[in-house]
Structure formats: structure tokens, C-alpha cells
Amino acid sequence: MTVSASGPQSVKRLHEPENTLYGNSTANVGDCRRSYAFSPAQSQQSSALDPDEHDFTDEELAEIDGFGIYSVILPPESTDPPRKVQLLRPVPPHIARPPYIATSSCLPKFGSGLALGDARITLGSEEEVRLRKSASLAKDVLTFAGTLVRPGISTESIDARVHEYILSHGAYPSPLGYKGFPASCCTSVNNVVCHGIPDERVLEDGDIINIDITVYLDGYHGDTSRTFLVGDVDEPGRALVQDTSDALDAGIAACAPGKPFRAIGAAIQALADKRGYSIARFDGHGIGTEFHRQPWIIHQRNDQPGYMQPGHCFTIEPAFVQGSKPDTWTFPDGWTESTLNCARSAQKEHMVLITETGVDVLTA
């Protein structure tokens, strides 16, 4: 699960609980033009805007035309009835909660901060054993979630199955209640970059969906995600998913003890430039006994100080965006991050551990 590019201050927090939560609706568009000009100020209306009313260059319109054919995920129209908030899925009392959850009621502790310091462990210790076990479970949960992906299933149903699978292995779904997040995993479809809230919308043939899994087991978080193809996806969509996977591999290849953290972003940016994508401004993060902590892993070319050392554990999770504009806006639900121009985004995430001689991918 990402943090936004400005670091810990901008980790999204859901507004104080209300009795409604906006769900997603789908605009069936062939070339995305009718939805191009959305902005947060217009999110309550959610009606597609005419690009002819805006000063787009021919190059920008040609770029939009090349995005492919897919459904655009939008907030509901202002005239649509709001969706009732679902209560947080129940968790048995014997399942250990992370510290940000109130153990007596499984409600979020608003105001919980992020840990300072960096996410280093002692190699060869019990903490490494526990960290690897949590990462391995996250990998297994994501594999299970992938078997559920098909046209006609709702993301809400995927979330329910993922929730039960995690509990059956004695773990807690880390997103559930984190800063108020209402689900056990994130499901981000097509133009949604990250933090999508599972809802009643069913997956359609041609969708792409990122499922982001984090589990809390024996005091440690394990975090991983992948973008899956739903049925027959068009060529630009398939290429986007594959190229994002390649970008993650490039970022991992840049990891080794003594290497600068900025090498990760440089490697990912070089591949994005070569293949014609922009990169959404959301960061990877240190992970362990805390969900999010330093070091922050920037996926673009950057001047971040610091060097990887044995024992550092963090996520790398680049999100490629079609075209040259990676700008995003947040749906009224306070979480869902969509590209501003409705371009598709794909993301893939692994959790890595710097060793004395190289890097281990804990969620591979």
C-alpha cells in the first residue's frame, strides 16, 4: 500500500465517520475523451466534460486516443443515491491487531502517527524469521486473490474472500481500519492508480485491476500487489501491465548494500522514459513492525539522500500511467486515487530485504 509522494504527512486519512460513502460508477467510453477533464472540484458532479471546451493540443488529444478501449471508473453522479457505509468486516478476538487498531472494538484509532527511524532489522534474528513469514503469507494471499479475478465478480466479493483467507491463516488484514480505510484490501481498476475501495461494481471483460494486499502476522506486516488482466484486455492495457512489471524488476536490480536509494527511482524512470509512460507520484516505504515508515522509496529520478544497508526492508511499488501526465485526484470517498485524464495505470509491488551480499525479494 503506497504513500503519496510528499511522504508521511500526506498518507490519506478518511474523514471522520459519516453515514454514507461514495461508491464507483462506470462510464463506458472508447477513447476516454469524454472524461478527460475531471478535477477534484468537479468530483461531486462526476459528469463527463467535453474536451472541446478546453484548450488541449493536438498532441494531447492524440495521446488520449492511444490509451485504448476500456471502462473509466468515476464517482457517482450527484443525483445517485449514496452507498451506505459497510461496517468493518468482523475479526475474531484471537487475531492479533496492529497497534493502530483499538483492540476492544476493531475501530480505527484516528491520529495514529507513522514511525520515525528506518526499517532495519537484525539479519539472522527472530525478527527476520517473522518478517519473512508475514511476507510469504502476503504473497500467498495475493496469489489466492488472483484466482478470483474474472468478469462478473465484484471487488466487494474479492475483498470478502481475501478477508476470510487472511483470517484463516491467523493474520489481520492491515488496511482494515488503517487511518479509517474500510476494507481488507485495495482494488484499483483501470484509471484508478491506488487505494481503490472495494465496492459492488463487477469486473468487466477488458478491465485491469490492481489488488494490494497487506497482512499483519506475529507483529510484522507483509505487503505486495499486482495488476491482473480481466478477460480479453486490449494491447495497450497488456503492454502497460507488462512494462510496469519490468519496471519493478529494474528497481529491484538497482538494490544492493551500499547503493543509494535514489538508484531505484533512476532505474524505474529510465524504463518509463524508454517505453513512453509517466510515473504516478506515490512512494514505496519501509515496513516491518510498522505499516509505513522510512525509508521512503521514490519511483522517479530524484536526489534522495541515504544508502541501503543490510537489514533495510522496504517496498518498491511503481505505478506506470499511460501518456505523459501522471497527475491524480482523490474521489469524494477520501481514498480512491484516479488519474486526472482517465488514463489507465498499472502497479506492481514487492517487499525486499537488503542482505550482506545483495537483495532478497520476500514476496516473490
Summary of the structure (lengths in Angstrom):
residues: 364
radius of gyration: 19.5
end to end distance: 16.4
largest distance: 61.5
contacts: 1285
relative contact order: 0.19
helix: 26%
strand: 27%
